[in-house]
Amino acid sequence: MKYLKTTIFWLLVLFFIILIFNSFVFILRGWLFLLFIGILFLLGLIQTILSWKGDTFLLLTGLSCVGFPLFVILHNLFYAVDIGMLEGLFFLLAIPVCPIVFLVGIIGTITRYKFGIIE
């Protein structure tokens, strides 16, 4: 179980780096980008389930990967319905909050691995 959590964690870090790189150089477009976000969502969901009662930082990492596509979809849904307050809330949750929570999860997990605190 520990190796599965570790493998999924490093895959999420790799996907995050690719997503940031894709913001500057468009390598993923169209359906490939949607597939990429879907895989990121599924990996985050698996990470969340595996670390539900375990490590808090792994849980933060997984929840932020699940939250990002979910909040983007809700933002677009409320934009289409023209509900400005909820649209802005989900935009703020998706764009600045989820990446910051993801970085906190990464830093906390790597620090815990370095000092041998991971169970």
N, C-alpha and C positions, 0 to 999 in steps of 0.2 A: 504494500500500500504506500509506503514511504517513497519508493522509487517511482510509482505512478504519479504521485503528487509532484515530485521533483521534475519529472519529465514534462508534465503538463505546464508547470510553472515556467520552465525554460522555453517551451514552445510559445507560451503567452508573451514572454519577453521578446522573443524573436519576431512574433507577429506585430507587437507594438512598435518595434524598431522599423519593420517594413512599412507599417502604416504611417509612421512619421516621415520616413524617406519618401513615401508615395505622395505626401503633401507637397513636396518640392519638385520631384521628378515623377511624372505620371507613368508608372509602369503597369499599374492595375487599372483597367477601365471597364466600364459596362458590367456585363455579367460576371466577369472574373473578379471585380471588386466586390460585388454582392456576395459571391461565393466565399471570398476571403473574409468578409465581415460575418457571414454565417458560421464559418469554421471558428472564428474568434469567439462568437457567441456560445457555440457548443462547448468549446474548450473551457470557457469561463464558467459555464453551467456545471460541467463535470468537476472543475476545481472547487466550485462552491459546495457541491454535494459532498465531495470527499473531505473537505476541511470544515464542515458545518460545526462540529463540536470540538475542533482541534485548534489549529493555529489561527490567530486573528489576522495576521498579515496575509496569509494565503487566502483567507476568506475575503479580505478587502480586494485582493488582486482579482479573484474570480467574480465578485459582485460588480466591480467596475467594468469588467469585460462584458458581463451580462447587461448592465445598465446602459452602456453606451448605445448599442443599436436600438434597445427598447425606448430610450429617451429620444433618440432621433426620430423614430417612427411616430411617437406620441407628439413630438414637436410639429412634424409635418401634418399629422392628423388635425391637431388643433389650429394650425395655420389655415388648413383647407376649410375648416368650419368657422373660422374667423373669431376665435376666442383668444384675444390677445394676451391676457394675463397668464393663462396656462401655457400658451405657446412660448412665452418668454421664460417661464419657469423651467420647462423641459429643455429649452435651448441652453439655459445656464447649467442645468444638471448634466447635459450631454457634453458640451464643449469644454468648459473649464474644470468642472467638479470631477467627472469620471477620470480624466487623465491624471489629475493631482492625486486622487485616491489610489489610482494604479501605481503611481510613482512611490507613494508612501508604502504601499504593499510590497513593492519590489525592494525598496531600501530596507524595510523592516525584515523581510524574509532573508535577504542576503546577509544582513547583520547577524541574524539568529543562526544562519548556517555557519558563518565565520566563527562565532563563539560557541558553537556546538549546543545550542539551546533547543534545536528542533527535536521533537519527540520521535 
